[in-house]
């Protein structure tokens, strides 16, 4: 990321805190378990050409290439993440299968009917409401007829109160939390965006905790996270505040896996 940007431990966006201070790379709700479930529901295999929207450092794209041998194109709005993703793909020995490029999901720089499958995790919650449907329509546009899109998005179990949204904004400082929708709201939006045969898997949120994050991150980065947690009291304090927030509102916080088809 931009070296000139300051991410304050106590007040920065929750995802920036997790990424820049804690060192977590798997940031979307449900972690690797949700990613695995999403991939299985999409039935990705070697013959598929896959587009990943909001690929970040490219970890999911690299995993797909290594496990299934499929061709993957990852796009993200961040130039820094794309540079890191290309570096990691080369180190993983899959640069012949995976490519990454800077691209705005509201206006994808691909012709129609290019991909068999599209995957996106915690992308729409980071997009302004007026642009959410544009992203869905763009993904649908670049899919081949009969192609499938899979989305994992933070979803409200019930319509949140203004009080809850105020607390959520204060505790997480994150657009990605307050910009979510109910399960039914997402369903309606996907259908409006042209997604057919929509299938929804509902999962109510639970805090992964330190051990869960370590499991997702692997041994080396997991050890780094534990060391930071032990050594830095400000990181411990904010992690505890965030965990307390998630524990307090179990009726609201969940995520949905939304699978659809282009007719």
Backbone torsions as a table, in degrees:
resi	resn	phi	psi	omega
1	UNK	NA	172.9	-179.8
2	UNK	-60.6	121.1	-177.0
3	UNK	-66.2	-17.4	-178.8
4	UNK	-84.8	-12.0	-178.4
5	UNK	-79.3	134.6	179.4
6	UNK	-105.8	123.2	178.8
7	UNK	-109.0	96.6	-177.3
8	UNK	-68.2	134.3	-175.8
9	UNK	-56.8	-41.2	-171.2
10	UNK	-85.4	-23.4	-170.4
11	UNK	-129.7	-1.1	-179.3
12	UNK	-76.8	163.9	175.9
13	UNK	-49.3	140.0	-176.8
14	UNK	-54.3	-41.8	-178.8
15	UNK	-69.7	-36.1	175.6
16	UNK	-66.3	-39.7	176.2
17	UNK	-59.9	-49.7	-179.3
18	UNK	-60.7	-41.3	-176.6
19	UNK	-76.1	-51.9	-169.7
20	UNK	-86.5	-27.9	-178.0
21	UNK	-102.9	-45.7	-178.7
22	UNK	-82.8	-31.9	178.6
23	UNK	90.7	21.0	-179.2
24	UNK	-81.9	136.2	179.0
25	UNK	-104.9	-24.5	178.9
26	UNK	-96.1	97.6	-168.4
27	UNK	-106.3	-15.8	-174.4
28	UNK	-77.4	155.6	-179.3
29	UNK	-57.0	135.9	178.4
30	UNK	89.5	-14.5	177.3
31	UNK	58.7	-148.1	-176.1
32	UNK	-65.8	-29.3	178.5
33	UNK	-61.3	-43.3	178.7
34	UNK	-66.3	-38.7	178.5
35	UNK	-62.6	-45.3	179.4
36	UNK	-60.7	-43.8	179.3
37	UNK	-63.5	-42.2	179.2
38	UNK	-61.8	-45.4	-179.4
39	UNK	-63.5	-43.1	-179.6
40	UNK	-62.9	-40.6	179.9
41	UNK	-67.5	-28.2	178.8
42	UNK	-82.4	-10.9	179.5
43	UNK	52.4	49.1	179.1
44	UNK	-72.2	137.1	175.7
45	UNK	-143.4	-175.6	-172.3
46	UNK	-59.5	-31.7	-175.1
47	UNK	-80.5	-3.1	-173.9
48	UNK	-91.9	142.8	169.7
49	UNK	-101.0	119.6	-169.0
50	UNK	-113.3	137.8	172.6
51	UNK	-109.9	127.1	173.2
52	UNK	-109.5	121.9	178.7
53	UNK	-90.6	135.2	-179.4
54	UNK	63.9	53.1	-170.6
55	UNK	-74.6	-15.5	-178.3
56	UNK	58.1	-128.8	179.6
57	UNK	-78.5	0.4	174.5
58	UNK	83.6	16.9	-174.9
59	UNK	-64.2	-41.0	179.3
60	UNK	-68.7	-42.9	179.0
61	UNK	-60.4	-43.4	178.8
62	UNK	-64.7	-41.4	177.5
63	UNK	-60.4	-44.3	179.6
64	UNK	-60.8	-44.0	-179.0
65	UNK	-65.1	-40.8	-177.9
66	UNK	-71.5	-40.9	-175.1
67	UNK	-80.4	-38.8	-172.8
68	UNK	-112.4	-13.5	-179.0
69	UNK	69.9	22.7	-178.2
70	UNK	-91.0	161.8	177.7
71	UNK	-84.1	131.0	-177.0
72	UNK	-131.3	134.8	172.1
73	UNK	-116.1	124.0	178.7
74	UNK	-109.7	137.8	178.6
75	UNK	-127.9	146.0	177.7
76	UNK	-154.3	153.9	-178.7
77	UNK	-79.0	-15.1	-177.1
78	UNK	-92.8	118.0	176.9
79	UNK	-61.6	-38.5	-178.4
80	UNK	-64.6	-42.3	177.9
81	UNK	-64.4	-39.8	-179.5
82	UNK	-63.5	-41.9	177.6
83	UNK	-61.7	-42.7	178.1
84	UNK	-65.5	-40.0	-180.0
85	UNK	-63.1	-44.0	178.5
86	UNK	-62.7	-38.1	177.7
87	UNK	-64.3	-45.6	-179.0
88	UNK	-66.5	-36.0	178.0
89	UNK	-64.6	-39.6	177.8
90	UNK	-65.4	-43.9	178.5
91	UNK	-63.3	-32.5	-179.5
92	UNK	-82.2	-6.5	178.3
93	UNK	76.1	25.4	-178.9
94	UNK	-122.8	18.3	-178.1
95	UNK	-65.5	-15.9	175.7
96	UNK	-78.2	-15.7	-179.6
97	UNK	-109.2	-25.7	-172.7
98	UNK	-117.6	136.4	172.8
99	UNK	-134.7	151.9	-178.1
100	UNK	-131.6	144.7	179.1
101	UNK	-151.1	150.8	175.0
102	UNK	-71.9	128.9	-175.7
103	UNK	-160.8	140.3	176.9
104	UNK	-91.2	123.2	-176.0
105	UNK	-63.7	-19.6	178.4
106	UNK	-75.7	-16.2	-178.0
107	UNK	-151.2	75.6	-175.1
108	UNK	-67.6	136.0	-177.6
109	UNK	-89.0	55.2	177.0
110	UNK	-133.9	149.9	174.2
111	UNK	-74.8	168.6	-179.9
112	UNK	-66.1	155.0	170.2
113	UNK	60.3	45.9	-176.5
114	UNK	-101.4	-25.0	-169.2
115	UNK	-125.2	146.8	176.0
116	UNK	-81.7	-32.6	-173.6
117	UNK	-144.2	144.7	172.2
118	UNK	-129.0	142.7	-178.3
119	UNK	-133.3	138.9	179.6
120	UNK	-146.6	134.2	-178.7
121	UNK	-127.5	118.5	179.5
122	UNK	53.8	46.0	179.4
123	UNK	-98.3	-50.8	-173.5
124	UNK	-65.6	-28.2	178.3
125	UNK	-68.4	-16.5	178.8
126	UNK	-96.0	2.7	-177.4
127	UNK	-107.2	140.0	176.5
128	UNK	-57.6	147.9	-177.2
129	UNK	-52.4	-41.1	-176.8
130	UNK	-67.0	-18.3	-176.9
131	UNK	-105.5	-8.0	-177.3
132	UNK	-57.1	-47.9	-177.2
133	UNK	-66.7	-29.5	176.4
134	UNK	-61.6	-42.6	179.9
135	UNK	-63.2	-45.6	179.2
136	UNK	-60.8	-44.4	-179.9
137	UNK	-65.4	-38.1	178.8
138	UNK	-65.8	-43.2	177.5
139	UNK	-62.5	-42.8	178.5
140	UNK	-62.2	-37.3	-178.4
141	UNK	-62.9	-41.6	-174.4
142	UNK	-85.8	-6.5	174.9
143	UNK	-78.1	149.0	172.3
144	UNK	-72.7	160.5	175.2
145	UNK	-58.4	128.9	-176.8
146	UNK	85.5	-3.8	178.6
147	UNK	-69.3	155.6	-176.7
148	UNK	-114.0	143.1	172.3
149	UNK	-117.1	142.6	179.1
150	UNK	-130.3	130.4	-174.9
151	UNK	-128.6	134.3	171.9
152	UNK	-116.5	115.6	-173.6
153	UNK	-134.9	140.2	172.1
154	UNK	-55.4	131.5	-173.6
155	UNK	-139.3	140.0	178.2
156	UNK	-79.6	133.9	174.7
157	UNK	-70.2	-28.4	173.7
158	UNK	-150.1	165.0	-177.2
159	UNK	-62.2	122.7	-176.2
160	UNK	-73.6	149.2	176.1
161	UNK	-81.1	162.9	176.4
162	UNK	-62.2	-36.2	178.4
163	UNK	-60.4	-45.7	179.7
164	UNK	-62.4	-45.0	-179.1
165	UNK	-62.4	-36.4	177.5
166	UNK	-64.3	-46.7	178.6
167	UNK	-63.9	-42.3	-179.7
168	UNK	-60.6	-43.9	178.7
169	UNK	-63.0	-40.9	-178.6
170	UNK	-69.3	-43.6	-174.4
171	UNK	-77.3	-35.7	-175.5
172	UNK	-101.5	-21.9	-176.2
173	UNK	53.7	29.4	-169.4
174	UNK	-123.3	125.3	171.4
175	UNK	-61.7	-32.6	-178.0
176	UNK	-65.0	-17.4	176.2
177	UNK	-92.4	-52.6	-175.2
178	UNK	-74.1	-12.6	-176.6
179	UNK	-95.9	10.7	179.6
180	UNK	-76.4	178.5	177.7
181	UNK	-137.5	167.8	172.5
182	UNK	-70.0	162.6	175.8
183	UNK	-53.6	-44.9	-178.3
184	UNK	-67.1	-35.0	177.9
185	UNK	-64.6	-43.4	176.7
186	UNK	-63.2	-44.1	179.4
187	UNK	-54.8	-48.1	-179.4
188	UNK	-60.7	-42.3	-178.6
189	UNK	-65.7	-43.1	179.1
190	UNK	-62.2	-41.8	178.6
191	UNK	-64.4	-41.6	176.6
192	UNK	-62.0	-32.0	-179.6
193	UNK	-79.7	0.4	175.5
194	UNK	98.9	7.4	178.5
195	UNK	-77.4	130.6	-178.4
196	UNK	-108.2	162.0	175.4
197	UNK	50.8	45.7	-174.4
198	UNK	-67.5	130.2	175.1
199	UNK	-117.6	135.0	-177.4
200	UNK	-122.0	130.2	170.5
201	UNK	-112.4	120.3	-178.0
202	UNK	-97.9	133.4	176.6
203	UNK	-135.2	122.1	175.4
204	UNK	-80.4	142.6	-169.0
205	UNK	-72.5	143.3	167.9
206	UNK	-138.0	145.3	-177.8
207	UNK	-69.5	125.9	179.9
208	UNK	-66.6	-30.8	-178.3
209	UNK	72.3	176.0	-176.1
210	UNK	-62.7	-43.0	-178.4
211	UNK	-66.5	-38.2	177.7
212	UNK	-64.0	-41.1	178.8
213	UNK	-65.9	-40.4	178.4
214	UNK	-62.3	-41.3	178.4
215	UNK	-60.4	-42.0	179.3
216	UNK	-67.6	-35.5	-171.0
217	UNK	-85.9	-17.9	-175.5
218	UNK	91.0	169.4	-171.2
219	UNK	-64.0	-49.0	-172.6
220	UNK	-65.5	-54.3	-180.0
221	UNK	-69.9	-29.5	176.5
222	UNK	-60.6	-41.5	177.6
223	UNK	-64.6	-40.5	178.4
224	UNK	-59.8	-42.4	-179.4
225	UNK	-63.7	-44.9	179.6
226	UNK	-61.4	-42.8	179.9
227	UNK	-62.0	-44.2	178.5
228	UNK	-61.9	-41.9	-179.4
229	UNK	-62.0	-40.8	-178.9
230	UNK	-72.1	-40.4	-171.2
231	UNK	-85.6	-25.3	-172.1
232	UNK	-112.8	107.9	-176.8
233	UNK	-67.1	-29.7	179.6
234	UNK	-69.7	-38.2	176.1
235	UNK	-64.6	-44.9	178.2
236	UNK	-59.3	-43.9	-177.2
237	UNK	-64.0	-43.5	-178.0
238	UNK	-71.9	-38.0	176.9
239	UNK	-59.0	-40.2	179.9
240	UNK	-67.6	-38.0	177.8
241	UNK	-64.9	-42.7	178.7
242	UNK	-64.4	-44.5	179.0
243	UNK	-61.9	-39.0	178.4
244	UNK	-64.5	-37.7	177.5
245	UNK	-63.1	-48.6	-178.9
246	UNK	-64.7	-37.7	178.9
247	UNK	-67.0	-28.8	-174.4
248	UNK	-76.8	-24.7	-173.0
249	UNK	-125.2	55.8	-177.0
250	UNK	-66.3	-22.2	-177.9
251	UNK	-73.3	-18.3	-177.3
252	UNK	-99.3	-39.1	-164.2
253	UNK	-91.2	120.2	176.5
254	UNK	-155.6	-175.6	171.5
255	UNK	-142.5	152.2	179.7
256	UNK	-116.8	143.8	170.1
257	UNK	-106.8	116.2	-172.7
258	UNK	-113.3	118.2	-178.8
259	UNK	-116.2	128.2	-180.0
260	UNK	-138.4	170.8	-176.3
261	UNK	-126.5	144.2	172.0
262	UNK	-89.3	124.0	-177.2
263	UNK	-76.2	NA	NA
